Amino acid sequence: MIIKASAALRNDYSTISNLAKETKEPIYITKNGEGDLVIMDIEAFEKREQMLQLRARVLQAEQERIDGAPTMSVAEARAKTRERLGGL
C-alpha cells in the first residue's frame, strides 16, 4: 500500500504521477493524517473497471442460472457457435 501526504501531491505532482504509472497501484493520499483520496494510473483504473463489470456480468449469469434460466453444456455452446459462424 502506497500512502502519501496531500503536501506531496501539491508539491511534487510529477513524482506521484510517475509512481502511479510505474506501480499500477492505487496511491492513498492523506490530509491531516486521515485518508482523503485515492489516485490511480488511468490505465490501471480502466482495467479495474473492466474486471468489475465482467465480475458483475458473471454474478448476474450465475444468479439467473440459480433462478432456473435455461442453460447449455459446453458442447452445445460450441455447436451453436459453429452454426452461427456458418459451419466453420
N, C-alpha and C positions, 0 to 999 in steps of 0.2 A: 504494500500500500504506500503510495506516494502522497505525502502531506506537505503543503507549503502554506506559508502565511500570505495573507492578502497583500502585504507590502511587497513580497517577492513578485507577485503578479503586476503590481503597479510599477515597480522599479526595474524589473527585468523580464518583460513580457517575452522577448525572443528566446530566452533560456527556457522558460516554462513551455512555450510553444514547441521548441525543439525536443524537449523532454517527452512531451505528449506524443509527438510523431515517432520518436525513436523507440519508446517503450510500448506504445499501443495500449497503455494502461490509463485508467482514469486518474486524475490528479485532484486530490481533495484540497480545497482552499479554505483556510480558517480565517476568522475575523474575531479579534479579541479572544483567541484561544478556543473558539467554538466553531464547529463545522458550519460552512456558509454556502459553498458552491462545489460543483464537480466539473472539471474541464476534461474533455477528451479530444483526441485527434478525430477529425470528421470521418475519415475512412473507417476507423475503429468503431465509431458511433453508428455509421450506416450498416456495417457488418453485424453489429449487435442488434440493431433494429430488425434486420432481415431474419436473424436467428430467432428473435422473439416472435415475429409474425409467423414463421414456419412452425414454431412450437405451438402457437395458438391454433393454427390450422390442424395440426396433428391431434391436439386435445379435442378439438371440435369433432373431427372424424371419429375419434375413439368414443366420444360421448354418443354420437349418432349410432355407432355400432352397438354400444351397450343398450341404447334405447330401441334396438330392433331394426335398424335400417338394413336393407339387403346388402350382402357382401359377396365377394367372389374370391376364388383362390388365385394364386399367382399364375397358374397355368391358364385359367380363364381370362385373366387380365392380359396376359401375353397374346392369347389368341384374338382377343378383342382389339388389341393394339395393331396386330398384324392385319386384321380385317380392315381397320380404318386406314392403314397405310397402303392398302391395295395389294396385300399378299407379299410384301417384301420380305 
